[in-house]
């Protein structure tokens, strides 16, 4: 089989690899689509904290089960599935609290010998492999993982009916976080981004208040629309300037949620945090409840969410896909790699 291997920083090579064999509690998935994620981009550019070359990239996936281990129940060959791509230890302090997403011993694709999803075939434990809903296409199924990230971020932010929400950064995670906030009952969701294309996608998935972050007077424009500030603000872009924007635009008693992976420490106005009782909250991937919620949303609203997918490229072009995302030579939100020739 073929895999998309990050051989060195800035270079992905598609090469042959041995066909994996599932353990008794695992399934072998024939990959239909593998999503290209911002964390893959961090690995490609050499800024990811732990995913280092040589490594097969990718963790977002949809596909069909090609083989099931002897102990697997509830799944069978031919099932259309996606994967919640992490394995927690079940023993540490955080797992005991139910916070499996911050497990001390968590294993994800690209570490611990677990090959990534940029491949013809992908191995996963059966207990983290979930069937797609009957109305969910394989293209839409590849969005389950990033949508679960948005669902968990919204839960961490405590978004409630009647809240006004702002998302700073309109990439895949920012857009899906905005969508998740709408599903949580937010009264209004606004979003900023540097690119008009991303703002157009935001409007198409139901986020009407979309501001170009390059505009002069951006914060004044947001304040005109939200004179009392925003209840919850999501940092979905890794530009340090966004932290200051969030602090200035938050309502008194508001909450700022960081979903972005910044390259290093970022200054925070702790005076404003203290004076106005602002909360700064981190969010890390998702838990199973978030993933189930994402699967339900995809089954209900998949065609709308599929609007994010603007590039489907063959696995052989994995390097070109990473370069496109890194250099932004054309409008792009979400790239899927397609090992197979069927959609």
MOMOBEL-V659998 format. One record per residue. N is the residue number from 0. OMEGA is omega in degrees with one decimal (NA if undefined). Layout:
n->N omega->OMEGA
n->N omega->OMEGA
//
This chain:
n->0 omega->-179.2
n->1 omega->175.1
n->2 omega->174.4
n->3 omega->-172.7
n->4 omega->169.3
n->5 omega->-176.3
n->6 omega->178.0
n->7 omega->-179.6
n->8 omega->177.1
n->9 omega->-179.4
n->10 omega->175.5
n->11 omega->-179.6
n->12 omega->174.2
n->13 omega->-173.5
n->14 omega->178.4
n->15 omega->177.3
n->16 omega->178.8
n->17 omega->175.8
n->18 omega->179.9
n->19 omega->178.2
n->20 omega->-177.7
n->21 omega->170.8
n->22 omega->-177.7
n->23 omega->-178.1
n->24 omega->-176.2
n->25 omega->171.6
n->26 omega->173.7
n->27 omega->-174.7
n->28 omega->170.8
n->29 omega->-171.9
n->30 omega->171.7
n->31 omega->-180.0
n->32 omega->174.0
n->33 omega->-179.3
n->34 omega->173.8
n->35 omega->-171.5
n->36 omega->175.8
n->37 omega->177.7
n->38 omega->172.2
n->39 omega->178.1
n->40 omega->176.6
n->41 omega->177.5
n->42 omega->-179.0
n->43 omega->-177.7
n->44 omega->176.0
n->45 omega->-177.2
n->46 omega->178.8
n->47 omega->-174.7
n->48 omega->-177.3
n->49 omega->-178.9
n->50 omega->-172.3
n->51 omega->177.7
n->52 omega->-2.9
n->53 omega->-177.6
n->54 omega->172.0
n->55 omega->-175.7
n->56 omega->172.0
n->57 omega->173.4
n->58 omega->176.8
n->59 omega->-170.9
n->60 omega->161.4
n->61 omega->-179.4
n->62 omega->179.0
n->63 omega->-179.3
n->64 omega->178.9
n->65 omega->-177.8
n->66 omega->179.3
n->67 omega->177.9
n->68 omega->-172.4
n->69 omega->-177.1
n->70 omega->-175.8
n->71 omega->174.1
n->72 omega->177.2
n->73 omega->176.1
n->74 omega->179.3
n->75 omega->179.4
n->76 omega->179.9
n->77 omega->178.3
n->78 omega->174.4
n->79 omega->-170.3
n->80 omega->165.3
n->81 omega->-173.4
n->82 omega->167.7
n->83 omega->-160.7
n->84 omega->164.7
n->85 omega->177.2
n->86 omega->177.8
n->87 omega->-173.3
n->88 omega->-178.2
n->89 omega->-174.8
n->90 omega->-172.8
n->91 omega->-179.3
n->92 omega->-174.6
n->93 omega->174.5
n->94 omega->178.7
n->95 omega->177.0
n->96 omega->-175.7
n->97 omega->-178.5
n->98 omega->-175.4
n->99 omega->-177.9
n->100 omega->176.2
n->101 omega->175.4
n->102 omega->179.8
n->103 omega->-174.4
n->104 omega->-176.0
n->105 omega->175.8
n->106 omega->178.3
n->107 omega->176.5
n->108 omega->-179.0
n->109 omega->173.6
n->110 omega->177.5
n->111 omega->178.5
n->112 omega->179.9
n->113 omega->-178.9
n->114 omega->-179.8
n->115 omega->-172.6
n->116 omega->174.7
n->117 omega->-170.8
n->118 omega->173.6
n->119 omega->-175.8
n->120 omega->-176.8
n->121 omega->178.5
n->122 omega->174.0
n->123 omega->173.3
n->124 omega->-177.0
n->125 omega->-175.4
n->126 omega->173.5
n->127 omega->178.9
n->128 omega->-171.5
n->129 omega->176.0
n->130 omega->173.3
n->131 omega->176.9
n->132 omega->-176.3
n->133 omega->-179.2
n->134 omega->-179.4
n->135 omega->177.1
n->136 omega->177.3
n->137 omega->174.9
n->138 omega->-180.0
n->139 omega->-179.5
n->140 omega->178.5
n->141 omega->177.7
n->142 omega->-175.2
n->143 omega->-176.0
n->144 omega->178.1
n->145 omega->176.4
n->146 omega->176.0
n->147 omega->174.7
n->148 omega->178.0
n->149 omega->179.6
n->150 omega->-179.8
n->151 omega->178.2
n->152 omega->179.8
n->153 omega->175.9
n->154 omega->178.0
n->155 omega->178.9
n->156 omega->-179.7
n->157 omega->-179.8
n->158 omega->-175.2
n->159 omega->176.9
n->160 omega->-179.7
n->161 omega->179.7
n->162 omega->168.3
n->163 omega->-170.7
n->164 omega->175.7
n->165 omega->175.2
n->166 omega->179.1
n->167 omega->-177.3
n->168 omega->-173.1
n->169 omega->168.3
n->170 omega->-177.4
n->171 omega->-177.3
n->172 omega->178.5
n->173 omega->179.6
n->174 omega->-178.4
n->175 omega->173.2
n->176 omega->175.9
n->177 omega->177.3
n->178 omega->180.0
n->179 omega->177.5
n->180 omega->175.7
n->181 omega->-180.0
n->182 omega->178.2
n->183 omega->175.7
n->184 omega->178.9
n->185 omega->178.1
n->186 omega->-177.1
n->187 omega->175.2
n->188 omega->176.4
n->189 omega->-176.6
n->190 omega->174.1
n->191 omega->173.5
n->192 omega->-178.9
n->193 omega->-170.7
n->194 omega->178.4
n->195 omega->179.3
n->196 omega->179.2
n->197 omega->178.2
n->198 omega->177.2
n->199 omega->176.7
n->200 omega->178.2
n->201 omega->-179.7
n->202 omega->-177.5
n->203 omega->177.2
n->204 omega->170.8
n->205 omega->178.4
n->206 omega->-169.7
n->207 omega->-174.5
n->208 omega->-175.1
n->209 omega->-173.5
n->210 omega->174.5
n->211 omega->-175.2
n->212 omega->177.9
n->213 omega->-173.9
n->214 omega->171.5
n->215 omega->179.2
n->216 omega->-179.0
n->217 omega->-177.1
n->218 omega->177.2
n->219 omega->179.4
n->220 omega->179.1
n->221 omega->179.3
n->222 omega->177.2
n->223 omega->-179.6
n->224 omega->-178.1
n->225 omega->-172.3
n->226 omega->179.0
n->227 omega->-178.9
n->228 omega->-176.4
n->229 omega->179.9
n->230 omega->-178.7
n->231 omega->178.4
n->232 omega->-179.9
n->233 omega->173.2
n->234 omega->-177.3
n->235 omega->172.9
n->236 omega->-172.6
n->237 omega->176.7
n->238 omega->-178.5
n->239 omega->-178.8
n->240 omega->-177.5
n->241 omega->-179.8
n->242 omega->176.6
n->243 omega->177.2
n->244 omega->-178.6
n->245 omega->-179.6
n->246 omega->-178.1
n->247 omega->-174.0
n->248 omega->-178.8
n->249 omega->171.8
n->250 omega->172.7
n->251 omega->-176.6
n->252 omega->-177.7
n->253 omega->-176.8
n->254 omega->176.7
n->255 omega->-175.9
n->256 omega->-179.0
n->257 omega->174.4
n->258 omega->-173.3
n->259 omega->175.2
n->260 omega->180.0
n->261 omega->-178.4
n->262 omega->-178.9
n->263 omega->179.4
n->264 omega->-177.9
n->265 omega->178.4
n->266 omega->177.5
n->267 omega->179.1
n->268 omega->-177.2
n->269 omega->175.5
n->270 omega->177.6
n->271 omega->178.7
n->272 omega->-178.4
n->273 omega->-175.8
n->274 omega->-172.9
n->275 omega->179.4
n->276 omega->174.8
n->277 omega->176.5
n->278 omega->174.3
n->279 omega->-171.5
n->280 omega->172.4
n->281 omega->175.3
n->282 omega->-175.8
n->283 omega->-179.0
n->284 omega->-168.7
n->285 omega->170.5
n->286 omega->-175.0
n->287 omega->-179.9
n->288 omega->177.5
n->289 omega->-179.2
n->290 omega->177.7
n->291 omega->178.3
n->292 omega->179.2
n->293 omega->179.0
n->294 omega->178.5
n->295 omega->179.2
n->296 omega->178.8
n->297 omega->-179.4
n->298 omega->179.7
n->299 omega->-166.1
n->300 omega->-175.5
n->301 omega->-178.7
n->302 omega->178.0
n->303 omega->-177.4
n->304 omega->178.5
n->305 omega->178.5
n->306 omega->178.7
n->307 omega->-175.2
n->308 omega->-178.6
n->309 omega->177.9
n->310 omega->169.3
n->311 omega->-173.0
n->312 omega->178.5
n->313 omega->179.3
n->314 omega->-179.6
n->315 omega->-179.3
n->316 omega->-179.8
n->317 omega->179.3
n->318 omega->179.7
n->319 omega->178.0
n->320 omega->179.2
n->321 omega->179.4
n->322 omega->177.8
n->323 omega->-179.7
n->324 omega->-177.9
n->325 omega->-173.3
n->326 omega->178.5
n->327 omega->-180.0
n->328 omega->178.1
n->329 omega->179.7
n->330 omega->-179.7
n->331 omega->169.1
n->332 omega->-174.1
n->333 omega->176.0
n->334 omega->170.4
n->335 omega->170.8
n->336 omega->-173.4
n->337 omega->177.1
n->338 omega->-178.5
n->339 omega->-178.0
n->340 omega->177.6
n->341 omega->-177.6
n->342 omega->NA
//
